[in-house]
């Protein structure tokens, strides 16, 4: 599959549910992808990318930013508090704010630096013990806490359990966002982004369908 095909599928999914064309942002997930594949997607004009690890992004994106204009990179993987400062300088948005300790660190650094990336709160919609994210029962209070710290919370993010119908989780996340007055919904990946768009996704995270399979070797 190609970037053009994925973009066409996104526009078709938007059209089918009466959404404005272009209202869904495509995050091209470039983690563990060779630089030449990333450069190829940049050469096609795409400018929004997602990375899972601060260290990998730090080794890859400063050079690409020197070569290409208007590059946006979002952190979509877990963030350790000791990497928060570096993350705030590397990324335009962080999609994985998942605990009070991290929120407090980001708030302190935002005051010190005088700026903060856009933030998405990760909700563990499946309440999976091995997965990061605030539990749904705690989401409203945590959103309120983050706002009280003047953090720029734009929306929510989730990664549904592999063995469950993702649409149930997308609809659940959308409900939490709506009752908290949040417009951003970071949800949907290569296998289910059309279902996410139908339920209001503003950011979909697509990797292997654009770049090809990752080589973890």
C-alpha positions in Angstrom: 0.0 0.0 0.0 1.1 3.6 -0.5 0.7 7.0 1.2 -1.7 8.0 -1.6 -3.9 5.0 -1.1 -4.1 5.5 2.6 -4.9 9.2 2.1 -7.7 8.2 -0.4 -9.1 5.7 2.1 -9.1 8.4 4.8 -11.0 10.8 2.6 -13.5 8.1 1.6 -14.1 7.2 5.3 -14.7 10.9 6.1 -17.1 11.3 3.2 -19.1 8.2 4.2 -19.9 9.7 7.6 -20.4 13.3 6.4 -17.2 14.6 7.8 -15.1 17.4 6.2 -12.4 16.2 3.9 -9.1 16.6 5.7 -10.6 16.7 9.2 -8.5 13.6 10.1 -4.8 14.0 10.5 -2.7 11.1 9.3 0.3 10.4 11.6 2.8 8.3 9.6 4.3 6.1 12.3 8.0 6.0 11.4 9.4 4.1 14.4 12.0 1.5 13.5 11.7 2.5 9.8 14.9 3.0 7.8 15.7 6.6 7.0 15.4 6.1 3.3 11.7 5.0 3.7 11.0 8.1 5.9 12.7 10.4 3.3 10.6 8.9 0.6 7.4 9.8 2.5 8.7 13.3 3.2 9.6 13.6 -0.5 5.9 12.9 -1.3 5.0 16.0 0.8 3.8 14.3 4.0 4.8 16.2 7.1 3.2 14.6 10.2 5.0 11.6 11.8 4.8 9.6 14.9 7.6 8.1 17.0 7.5 5.7 20.0 10.8 6.5 21.6 12.5 9.8 22.5 16.0 8.4 21.8 15.1 7.1 18.4 13.4 10.4 17.4 16.4 12.4 18.7 18.7 10.5 16.4 16.5 10.9 13.4 14.5 14.1 13.2 16.9 17.0 13.8 18.6 16.1 10.4 15.2 15.7 8.6 14.1 19.0 10.0 17.2 20.6 8.5 16.3 19.2 5.1 12.5 19.6 5.0 10.2 22.4 6.1 7.2 22.3 8.4 7.9 18.8 9.8 5.7 17.8 12.7 6.6 14.9 14.9 4.3 13.5 17.6 5.4 11.1 20.5 2.9 8.2 20.5 4.8 5.8 22.8 5.2 5.8 26.6 7.2 8.7 28.1 9.5 8.3 31.1 9.6 11.4 33.3 13.4 11.6 33.0 13.0 12.0 29.2 10.2 14.6 29.5 12.5 17.7 29.0 14.0 16.2 25.8 10.5 15.2 24.6 9.2 18.7 25.0 12.0 20.0 22.8 11.6 17.3 20.2 7.9 16.9 19.6 5.0 19.1 18.6 2.6 16.8 20.5 2.7 14.1 23.1 -0.1 11.5 22.9 0.8 9.5 26.0 0.2 11.5 29.1 -0.9 8.7 31.3 -0.2 9.4 35.0 -0.1 12.3 37.5 3.7 12.1 38.0 4.2 12.8 34.3 1.6 15.5 34.2 3.3 17.3 37.1 6.7 17.0 35.4 5.4 18.4 32.2 3.7 21.3 34.0 6.9 22.2 35.9 8.9 22.1 32.7 6.3 24.1 30.8 6.6 26.9 33.3 10.4 26.8 33.2 10.6 26.6 29.3 7.7 28.9 28.7 6.1 26.5 26.1 4.6 23.0 26.0 3.7 20.6 23.1 0.0 19.8 22.6 -1.0 17.0 24.9 -3.3 14.0 24.6 -4.2 11.9 27.7 -3.9 8.2 27.1 -6.9 6.2 28.4 -6.6 2.5 29.1 -10.1 1.8 27.7 -9.7 -2.0 28.1 -8.3 -1.7 31.6 -5.4 -4.0 30.6 -2.9 -4.4 33.5 0.1 -4.5 31.1 -0.9 -1.4 29.2 -0.2 2.3 30.0 -3.0 4.8 30.4 -5.3 6.3 32.9 -8.2 4.1 33.9 -11.6 5.2 32.5 -13.0 5.7 36.0 -10.2 8.2 36.8 -10.2 10.0 33.4 -12.5 12.9 34.3 -10.6 13.8 37.4 -7.2 13.5 35.7 -8.3 15.7 32.8 -9.4 18.3 35.3 -6.1 18.1 37.2 -4.2 18.6 34.0 -6.3 21.6 33.1 -5.7 23.1 36.6 -2.0 22.9 35.9 -2.5 24.9 32.7 -1.4 22.0 30.5 -2.6 22.3 26.9 -4.7 19.1 26.8 -6.1 18.8 23.2 -7.7 15.4 23.5 -7.5 11.7 24.4 -5.7 8.7 23.0 -6.4 4.9 23.2 -5.0 1.6 22.0 -7.8 -1.0 22.1 -7.2 -4.5 23.3 -6.0 -6.7 20.4 -8.7 -9.3 20.8 -11.7 -6.9 21.1 -13.8 -5.0 18.6 -12.0 -1.6 18.4 -15.1 0.4 17.6 -16.4 -0.2 21.1 -13.3 1.4 22.5 -13.3 4.3 20.0 -16.9 5.1 20.9 -16.1 4.9 24.6 -13.1 7.3 24.2 -15.3 9.7 22.2 -17.9 9.8 25.0 -15.2 10.6 27.6 -13.8 13.4 25.4 -17.3 14.8 24.7 -18.3 15.1 28.3 -15.0 16.8 29.0 -15.2 19.2 26.1 -12.2 17.8 24.3 -12.1 17.9 20.5 -9.0 15.7 19.8 -9.3 11.9 19.5 -6.1 10.0 18.7 -7.3 6.5 17.8 -7.2 4.0 15.0 -4.2 2.3 13.4 -3.4 0.5 10.1 -6.1 -2.2 10.6 -8.9 -0.2 11.9 -8.5 3.5 11.1 -11.7 3.7 9.0 -13.7 2.6 11.9 -12.0 5.2 14.1 -12.8 8.0 11.6 -16.5 6.9 11.6 -16.4 7.5 15.4 -14.7 10.9 15.3 -11.0 10.3 15.2 -9.0 13.5 14.6 -5.6 11.7 14.4 -5.0 8.2 13.1 -1.7 6.4 13.5 -0.7 4.4 10.5 2.8 2.8 10.1 3.4 -0.4 8.2 0.6 0.2 5.7 2.6 3.3 4.5 6.2 2.3 5.1 6.1 -1.5 4.8 6.7 -4.1 7.5 9.1 -3.1 10.3 12.4 -4.9 10.6 13.1 -5.3 14.3 16.2 -7.3 13.6 
